[in-house]
Amino acid sequence: MSKKGKSMKVAQVTPAKTSKPSSEEVEILREPAEVKYKDELEYLISIDPETKPFSWHLSPRMVRIFILGSEKSDKLDRTINQKWFGASSIVERAIVTLASDRGLLLIGDPGTGKSWLAELLAAAISRNSVNVLQGTAGTTEDQIKYSWNIAQVIAEGQSRDALIPSPLMTSMVQGSIGRFEELTRCTSDVQDALISIMSEKYISIPELDIRNMVFAKPGFNIIATANSRDRGVNDLSSALKRRFNFVHIPIVTNKKIETEIIEFRTQDLMSRHGFQVAVPPTLLNILIQTFNDLREFNASATSDDTRLESALSTAEQIGVLEDAVLYSRFFNADKLESGILGQSLVTTLIRRFPEDVSILNKFWHGVVERYAKDDTEWKEFAAGGKTAMTKL
């Protein structure tokens, strides 16, 4: 890190202290929220005096604290760090919905934190966020309800032992939160398989004569996510819409909040690699300003051919910064410089050749080079981006 009194131009990447796992521990590339924040959850459970809905592990107030972090007014013995950055009203409405009879549908642009909020809610309420179904165009009704172990069926016939429950059926049996990612990616007939699950709260197994019903235990509910850019792909039926409360998650436009999100998620990602990083505020400002200008540039485009394919979300910014930090760590003597940031932004955002290269080149000449006239950091950033485009 730069010495006091000198201009802070680079970010120093320093090794983080890592503990060796015990013989009973297994190293995991990405821990689910209930594992990563196990100590915080256990602490909140131990001090939670309030009534909990159904089989919830935490009361609604403690779920809010777990996600949004503690404040002095909460009078806790330890600090609970904020994990999701956004309006508190969004989190509060989500919690209230999950305590009701309706499911929760989180809607927003790509990279607005829908899946991360869903994971945190499931971890806090059920201490289990891994009952997840990923919606795609190829998702079938069997994947929503259940399927069969074919070898066992051939050998012994159909029975409950030969049944393979879906993640949602598992949540029903546990009385926990089930997650359904990208619901609108599924075809309408597959989506409608959710209607009976959400209204009757059971799944019928007509292939069996006995034990042919699976009933949901108290505490079961569903958190679904939907990409607002997928509207019109597979719209939800009116019947299914009535069974969800819709919570819209907007794109982050507040610079302070966006900075907090980027720093939080980048540190989290870098910890997996075993090192820490301090990004100079000047470089963060350049990154955020460039993305804001790119969003305006995209919004003014008259057709898809003249705008970048990238969503330009906060998640994309985190991806750019992660790429730049790793490049610096491996190939540039642990120093994150403006030029490397410009290079990473260009190579990360370009998806189509040559369309996106041409669009970024136009943006670079019209916007980035204007900033570079009077600022050294911007000049290095502009040069790094131009070099990357030249190579592409």
N, C-alpha and C positions, 0 to 999 in steps of 0.2 A: 504494500500500500504506500502511496506517496507520503513523504514526510510533511510534517506540519509546515505551512508557509509556502509550499509549492503547489502549482496547479495540478489537480488530480485528473490525470489524463488516462490512466489505465486502471483496470481492476485486477487485483492480485488474487489468484486462486490458490488457496492453501489447503493442505490435507486436513481432513476432519478426523477426530479421534473415533475409531470404530472398535467395538468390543467383539471378542471372539464368541460365536454362538456356543452354548452349552451342548452337551451330547443329545439333549432332548429337544433342542431347537432346530428348526429347519429354515435355511435362508430362503427368502421369498423375494422375487424381483419387485413386485408391487404389493404391499400389504393392504388388505381391505381396511376401511376406516375403523372398524371395531377392533382390529388387531393393532393398527398403528397408534390409536388413541386409547388403548386399553386402560392405562393408568387413570386418565381423566374420567373415563366412563365409570370405573370402579369407585373413584372418589365421589363423583356426583351421585351415584346410587347410594353410597354409604351415608350421605348427609341429606338426602332428599326426604323431607318430612311430609310432602304433599300427596294427595290422593292421585293414583295413576289410573288412567282409563284401561279397561280390559287387562291384558297381560303385558302392558308396557313396562319396560324396565326403568324408565324415567318419567316424571311428571312433565306436562307440557312446558312449564316454566324452565325446567332443567334441560329439556331438549333444546329450547331456544338458547340457553346459555352455552350449551355444548357447541352449537353451530356458530353463533354470533360472538362468542367470547363473553367473559365476565366483566362487570363494571364494579366500581367501588360500592355502589348502592346495593349490590348483591351480598356484600359482607361475607365473602368466602375466604377460607384460610389459605387458598392458593389461587394463582391466576389461571384462568382457562382461556387459551388463545383463540382468536377468531379464525375460522376455517373457511367460511364462505362470505364473500364480500358483495353486499347488495342491500337493498331496502329491507329493513327489519319486518315491514308489513308483509312482504312476500313469504318470509319464513313463518311468521305467525299464522297467516292464512293457510299455509300448507299444513301446519301442525293441527289446526282446528279441523281441517278437512279430513285428515287421517283418523281423527277421533270420532268422525261421523260415519254415516252409512255409505257415503259416496267415496269413489276413488279420486285420486289426485292426478291431474294431467298438467305437466309442466311444458309450456310452449315457449319457444324462442328461437332466435337465429343460431346457427352453429357457433360453438365456442362461448356461449353465454353462461355456462356452468350448470346446465340442467341436470346432467348425469351426476355431477359431483354433489349437488344439493340432494338429489334422490338418495345417493349412497350415504350421506351423512344422516339424513332423516331415518333411513332404515337401520343404520348402526346405532343411533341413539335410542330408537323406540324398541327395536327387537334384538339388538346386539348381533345382528345377522343381516348383512347387505348383499350376500352372494347368491340369493335366489333370483337370478336375473335371466330374462328371456330377451334375446336380441331380435328385433323385428326386421325382416327382409322381405323382398318380393317372393322368396322361396319358402317362407315360414308356413307351416301347415297346422291344421287344427290339432293334430296329434301332439305337436310340440307345445301347444297351449294346455292341453289336458293330460294325456298320457299315451304311452306306447307300450310295446310288448318285447320281452326277451324271447326272440324267436326260437332259439335253441332250447330254452326251457319249456316253451309252449309245445314244441314238437315232442319233447321227451315226456312231459308230465301233463300237458293240457293247460288250458287257461285257468289261472288262479291269481289271487292277490299277490302271491310271492313272485309270479312271473311278470307282474305289472311294473312298468318303469314310470314313476311319476314325473310330471313336468316340474320346473321350478315353482310354478304357481300352485300346483297341487301340493307340493312340499310345504309351501307357505301356509296353505289352508290347514294342513294337518298340524303344523307347528303353532298356528295362531300368530303368525308374524307378517311382516311386510314383504310382498313380492314386487319385483320391479320388471317393467316392460319397456325396453328401450326402442325408440323409433317406431311407435305404434302405427303411424300413418304410412310406413313403408309396406305394411302387410296389406293384402287384398281385402276387400270388404267382407267376403264370406268368412275369412279367417278372423277378422276383427270381431265379427258378430258372435263368435264362439265365446267371447268374454261376457256377453250379456247375461246368460244364465248364471255364470260364476259370480258376477257382481250383484245380481238381484236376488237369486235364490240362495247363494252362498253354499252350493254343493255341486258335485260333479257326479253324474250317473255313469255307471259302467255296464251297459246293456249286455256285454259278452258274458257276464257272470250271473249265476242264479242266486247266489248268496253273497253277502258282503259286497253288494253291488252299488253302494253309495259312499261317497267321500264327503263328509261335512266339514265346513270351515269352523275352526275354534275361534272364540272371541279374541280379537286383536288382529285378525287377518284383514288386510286391505291391500290395494294395488297403487303403486306410483308408476305412472306411464310418462314417457317423454315424447315430444313431437317437434320436429323441425319446422319452423314457420315457413321456410322456403319450399317445403314439400306440399303445401296446400294445393289441392287440386289433383294430387297424385292418387291418393286413396282417402277421400274425405270420410270422416266418421258418420255413421248413420245417426238419425235423430234419437233412436232408442239408446244407442251407446253414449251419445253426448249427454243424455239426461243422467247417466250414471257416473259422470265425472264432474268434479269442480275444476274449472279451467284457471290456471294461474300463469300469467304471462311474465316472462323474464326478459326485460329489455336489454339492449346492448349498452354496455357501460360507456358513458360519455364523460363522467366526472374524472378529471385527470388524477386527482389524489387517490380515488378508489382504484383506478386502473393501475396506478403505480404500485399500490399495496398488493393487488392481485398478482401482478407480474413478479414482484420481489418474493412473495410468499411461495408461488408455484415453482419459480426458478430454483429457489433454495431447496425446496422439497425434491425436485428432480435431480439436482446436483448431489444431494446427500446419498442417492442411490449409487453414485459413482465413487463415493468416499471422499469428496472434497467440498469445500465451501467456497462461496464467491461473493465478493462485494462489488456491485456494479456502480460506477460513478453516476451521480445524479445527472451530469451533463449527457451521458450516453443514453440514459433512460429517457430524458427529455427529447433527444433526437429521435429515438425509436417511436415514442408516443406521438410526437408532432408529425412524423412521416406517415404514420398510420392514419391519423386524423385527416391529413391532406389527401391521402390516397382514397379515403372514404368519400370525401367531397368530389374528388376527381372521378371516381366510379359513378357517383350519383348524377353527375352532369353528363355522363356518356349517353348517347342516343340509341345504342344497340348493344347486344351482348358481345359483338365482335370488337367493340371499342372500350370494354371494361374488363378488368382483371377477373379471372374465374374465382380467385380466392375470396373467402368470406370476409377477410380483413378483421377478424374478431380478436378479442383479447387472447384467446388460445393461440391464434396465429402469431401474435407478438411474443408469447412465451416460447413458441417453437423457434422463432428467429433468434431469440436471446440464448436459448439452450444450444442451438447450433453454433453460435458465435463463441460462447464460453468453452464448449468442447473443442472447437477448432483452436482456440487460444491455448487451451490446456495441452493439447497434443502436439501442436506444430508451431507455437509462437512464444515459447518461454513463459508460459503462464500469464501473459499480458493480453487483456482485452482492449483492443484499440478501435477507434472509430472506423477505420478502413475495413477491418474484419466484420464489424457490425453491418456496414453497407453491403459487403460481399454476401453475408449470410441472408440479409433481407431479400436480395435479388434472387439468389438460388433457391430460397425457401418458397417464395411467392410465385415463381414461374411454373405454371402447370402445362401450358399449351405452347407449342413451338410452330411458327415464329410469332404468333399473335401476342402473347404476353410479353415477349421480349420487346416488341415494337411499342406496346402500350407503356411499359416501364421506361423505355428510352425517352419517350415523349414526356412523361412525367418528370424524369430526371432533369431534362433540359429546361422545362418550364417552371419547376418548383424547387427541386433540391439545389440546383446550381445558383438559384437566387439567394438561398440562405448561405451558400458557400462563399459568396463574395466577401463577407465581412467576418467570418468566423473560421478559425483553424480546424476545429473539430468537425464542423460541417464540411469543410473542404476535403478532409481525409475521408469522411463518410461518403461523399460524392465520388471521390476517386476510386474507392473500393468497389462501389456499386457499378461504376462505368467499366472497371476492369473485368468484373464478373460477367457483365453483359457482352463485352467484347469476346471473351472466351466462349460464351454460349453461342 
